[in-house]
Amino acid sequence: MATDIKMPQLSDTMSAGKILTWKKKEGDTVTRGDILAEVETDKANLEIESFFNGTLLKVLIPAGSEAKVGEVIAVIGAAGESVAAGPASAPAAKAPAAQQAPAAAAPPPAPAAHPTPAAPAGPLGVVASSERIKVSPLAKKVAEDLQVNLSSVRGSGPNGRIVRRDVEAAAGSGSAAPKLQTYAQPQAYATSPANQVPAAQPAAGTLTPLSRMRETIARRMQESVTTAPHFYCTTSVNMGEALRLREYLKEKPEFKGISVNHLIIKAVAYGLRHEPRVNAAMKDDHVYQPGQINIGIITALDDGLIIPVLKEVDTMALRDVVFEARAAIDRARAGRPSSSDLSGGTFSISNMGMFDVENFTAIINPGQGGILAVSAVKETPIVHKGQIVVGSVMKATVSVDHRIIDGVMASTFLKHFKDALELPALLMA
């Protein structure tokens, strides 16, 4: 019997995805584990894996079209099995931009300082070859606006990924794209007893459309601050012992690449294990208590943020936290995270210590109850055994959803978090 293949939810924030390419075509044999298609989501380009054996009988959503989560995109069944044109429940696929009704012709762009190579026939900004080029969603949009052929652009991002600056350099311009709307300020006039002379005209501003990733960030952050009353607690952590532990462990092959952030991740898991009420969320007017401690690591990209998730961190050895965190972040920055990397988080960490930030608060990721904002380690005068000495101090602020987490819970979590970093032998347990 034929099986409908539906658009999966490949991340916690995904509501729809755009089919970039089909890795299998109609009539191909499909084995469980085969990659069916590559999908562009609000976070990254991800792959859809088959969980069935059979033949790809019908592709319902062609490459270049978007489908909502849960929408039927293809059908797999026995070879020769008849399939209807499309299930009644599946909405019609949105036509690619190139197939939609043409808009009024735009005036040709001004010639660039360095001529852009002629683009092949088809939508500009899209590669005409079968080889997929790694490009960020924002860079792709800028390429379309600037009429740049991406096949002629050399990427400077992770693993050769094309980012916005590469497209602008290829176009011979570092300024805004031609399609940006400009808003001139009202003309001002200087008055004098003799006459009125127009004052200098202010520079025009620009209005840049949000990338798909930025749209999602904006929507979810607004959702968070308007639905979850945030409550904040801050503590100062003496990081002297933690820094000494890192210096010792970084010489060990099994801890290659260990950073202060890895110690923080493990310390957060220690704090959540001892105060599990902070590892909770509001769900359908109930307190949802997850069965795992899954920590999201907020990671900056060229055109937004992504949150790789480490699963069951409280059960992981520190060396495994180092390995898994580095691997997940590397995949995210390269634009190739797995779907499991982006789902299932129960608590998040935002670390801005590398930017020399002294203190800040973070907005809770919707679907979670708390987030920890970590600042830079600073040399600060502290009192130790009655003497004033120079210590390495880090401030950390937890933001919690005050509907379900109160001050006692938040402060108890911070106490255990601080204990684990000031007595880092606890991290090795």
N, C-alpha and C positions, 0 to 999 in steps of 0.2 A: 504494500500500500504506500502511496506517495506521502512524503513528509514535507510539511512547510518549513522553510528555513526563515526565521524572523530576525530582524535587526536586533542584536543583543545590546544590553546596556554595558558598554565597555569601560565606563568610569562612573563614579558616584554622581557626577554632574551632567552626564550625557542625557539629552532628550531626543536627539536626532543625529544622524551621521550621513555623510556624503560618500557614495561609492566612488573610489578613485579608479580602481582597476579590478577586473575579475581575473583571478588566477586560474580558474577553470572555465571552460566554455560549454555550452549546451552539447550534450552527448558524451562528455568526458566521464570516465570512471572516477568515482570519489571514494576514498578510504578514510575511515575515522582518523582524525589528526591532520588531514590535508588542509592547506590554507585555501579557502574559497575566494576571498576578496580582501582588498585593502580599503580601509574606511578612514575618512578624515572626520575627527571629532572636534569638540571645542578645546581639547587639550593636546592631541597629537594624532599622528597617523597610526592606526592599529589594524591588526589582521583578524579576520573572522575565520575560526577553525571549524571544520566539520566534525560533528559528533555521530555521524551516520555513515554507513557503507551504501553504495549504490551508484546510480548514474545521475548526473545533473540534467534533469529533464527540461527545466524552464528557468530562465532568468527574468524576473519580473521588474527589477529596478536596474536599469542600464547604468554603465559607468558614466559619471558626471551628474547623476541625479541623487537627490536626497531622500532618505526614508526615516520616519519616526521610529523610536524604540518600540519594538513589538510588531512593526509592520512586516508583512511577508515580502521577502526580497527574492526568493528562489524556491524551487521545488526539487527534492531528491527522491528517487524511487527506483523501481526495477527497469532495466533497459526495455524500451518499447512501450512502456506504460503510458496511456493517454493522460494528458493533463489539460485542464480548462485554461482558457486564455489568462485567467487570473482569479483568485478567490474574491468573493463578493466583499469580504471584510477588508481587503487591501485597497487603500485609497490610491487613486491614480498617481503615478510618479510625477514629480515636478520635472518639467523639461529643463535641460541644461540651458544656460544663459544664451548660448549660441543659437538655440532653436526657438527662442521666444521671439515675439513680435519685435521687429527692429525699432529702435528709438530714432528720433530725429538725428540726422547726421551731425556729428560734432565737427567744429573747424579743425583743420590739421594742426598738430602741435608745432611750436617753433623749433627750428633745427637746433640740435644739441651742439655743444662745443666740439665734441668728438662724435662723428656719425655712428649711430647704432646699426649693427648689421641688419639686413633685411630679414623680417620675420617670415616664416613659412605661412602658407594659407591656413586659416583657422583662427580661433580666438587668441589674441595676443596674451603673452604671459604664460602660455601653455606649451609644453614641449611636444613637438610633433613626432618624435621617435618613440620606439617601444620601451626604451630604457627610462626608468623612473628617476627623476632628479630630486634630491633632497632639498626641500625649500620650506621655510616657515610660512604659515598662512598669511602673516602680514606682508612678507616679502612678495608672495604671489600676488596679493592685491595691489601693492605698489608697482609691480611689473606690469600689470594690466593697465594701470593709470598712466604709466610712463611709456607704454608701448615698447617694452624691452623683451627680447626673445631670451628666455631663461637658458636655452641650450648654449648661449654664448657667454654665460656668466660663471665665473669661478667663485665658489663659496668659501667664506672665511670662518664659518661657524664650526661647531663640533662635527667631526667626521666629514668635513667638506660641505656641510649644510649651508644653503644660500640664505642669508639674512638681509634685512632691509638695506643696510649700508652697502652691500655688494650690488644690489639692484640700482641704487642711486649713483654709485660710482660708474656702473656700466652705462648709465644714461648720460653721464657727463655732467651731473647736477647733484648737489647736496641739498637742494632746496625742496620745498613742498611740491607734490605732484600737481599736474595741470588741472585735475578734476576737483581739487579742493575749493570750497566756497570761500570767498573773501568778504570780509565785513569792514568797510571803511568807517572811521569815526566821523561823527558830524563835524562839518567845517566850523572852526572857531574864528571869531573876528576880534581884532584889537581895535579899540576905539581911541580916538584922539580928538582934541577940540576942532581940528581942521577937517579930518576925514576919517573913514573907516577903512583899514587895510586888512585883507585876509591874513590870518596867522599861518604859520607853517602847518602843512597837512600832516596829521599823525600817520604813522605806518599802518597799513591794513593788517588785520589779523587773519588767521586761517581757521577753518573748521575741518578737522580730520575725522573720518568715520572710524569707529571702533573696530578692531579686529574681532574675529569670532571669539577668540580666547578672552579678550578684554570685555566683550559683551557679557560673557558668562561670569567673569570676576565681578563686574559691576552689579549684575543682577543678584548674585549670591551674597555679596557683602551688604547690599541694601536690605536683602531679606533677613540677614543675620541681625543687623543693628536695629531693625524695626520690630522683630518678633522676639528676640532674646534679650532681656534686660541684663546687660553686662555688669559684672562685679569684679573688682581687681584687688589682688594682694601682691605685695612686692617683698622680696627678701634679698639680703646680701650674702654671698657665698665666698668664703676664703678658699681660693683655688690652689693654694700652695702645694698641698699634698697631691691633688689631682694632676697638676702640671709635672710634678716629679714622677708620678706613675707613668704618664705619657712618655716622658723622656726615656724612662727605662724600657718601656714596652716597644717603642718604635724601632729599637735595634733588633727585635725578635722577628724572624721571618713570618710567623703566623699572625703578627700584628702590623704587617706592612701597611703604611698609609694611615695609621691611627691618628685621629685628631681629637681636639677637645670636644668637638660636636658628638663624636661617638661615645665619649664618657657621659655627655649630657643625655643622649638618647637612653642609655642604660640606666642612668639615674632617674629619669622620668618614669621608666618602667618600674623601677624599685618603689618610687613614690606612689604610683597608681596601684601597685600590688598591695601596699599597706594602707591605702585610702581609696578603695575601689569605687566609692560613691562619686569620685571626680571623673572616673572613667564611665560616664553615663550620658544619656541624652533624653530630651523630651520627644516622645513619639506618640501621636494619636492621643494626646492629653494623658499620657501615662509616662512613668519613668522607665526608660529602656536601659537595662543593664546588660551590656554585651558579655559574651562568654570568653572573650579574648581581650588582650591588650595589644592593639594594633596602632602603631604610631606613625602618623604622617609627617614627612620631612618637607617643609615648604621650600621649594627650590626655584630660584629665579632663572628665567629664560630671556632670550633676546626680546620677545614681544609679550611677556606675561609671566605667569607663575604656574607651576605644576607641583603636585604633592604625591611623590612616591610613598608607598605605605609598607612598613616592615611589620610582618605578622608575628604575633605571640612573642614579643620582645622579652617579656619577663622570663621566658623559658630558654632564651638563647644565651650562650656563653658570649663574653665580650668580644672574643676574636671573631665569632660568627656575626655579631652586630657590625663590626668593622667591614667584613667582607660583603655582607648583604647590602649594607647601606651604600657603600661605594658603588657596587654593581647597579643598584636601582637608580641612583642619581646619575651615573654615567649613561644608562639607557635613556633616562628622561631628557638629559641635555643633548643627547644625540638624536632626539626625536623618534626613538624606537622603544618606548616602554611597552611592557606586556600589559594585557588588560588587568591582570591580577595586581600589577603595580599600583593601579590608580583607584582601587576600590577597597572597601572594608575598614577604613580608618575609624578609630574610636577616640583619638586625641591627637593633637598636632603640636609641632614645635616650629617656631619662627626664630631663627638665629641670625642676628644682625651684628654679631660681634666683629666680624671681619671688616665692617665698615666704620669701626671706631665709635659706634653708637653707645652712649652711656646708659640710656634707659628709654623704654618705650612700652606701649601696650599693643596687643594684637586683637584682631576681630575673630571671633569664633567661627570655625568652618561649619556651615549648616549641616545638621545631622549629627553633630557632636556637642558635648557639653562644656568643653574647655580647650584652651590653647595656652602654651607657655611661650612668652617673649623673652629671649635671651640676649643680653647685651655684651659689650666687650669686657675683657679682663683688664682691669686697670691697676697700676701700682698706687696704693692708697695707704696713708698712715692708719694703723690699727693698734689696739691695745692687746698685748699678748703677755700673760703672766705678770701683769702690772707694769709692763714696759711698752712704750710707744715704738713700734717697729714698722717697716714698710712691708705691706702685704699685697698679694695679688687677689683683687676683689672683683667679683662679677655680680651684677644685679640681674634678677630674674623676676618677671611679673606674670602671674597666672591670671587669665581672664576666664570667668566661669559664667554659665547661664544661671542667674540667680533664682530662676523659677524652681530649679531642682537641686542646686548646689549652694550652700550657705557659706558664711565666712569661716566657721569652724572646720568644715570639710576642706576648703581651699587652703587654709593655713596648716592643717595637718599634712596635706599632701606636700606643701612646700617644705615643711620640717623634715620629712623623710627624704625628699629630693636633696636638700642641703646636707643632711647627714651622709648620704651616699657619696657626695663629692668631697666633703671634708674628711671622711674616713673611707677612702676609695677601696679598701679591702672588701667592702660590701659589694662593690661592683664585680668582683671576681668570683663571688659565690655562685 
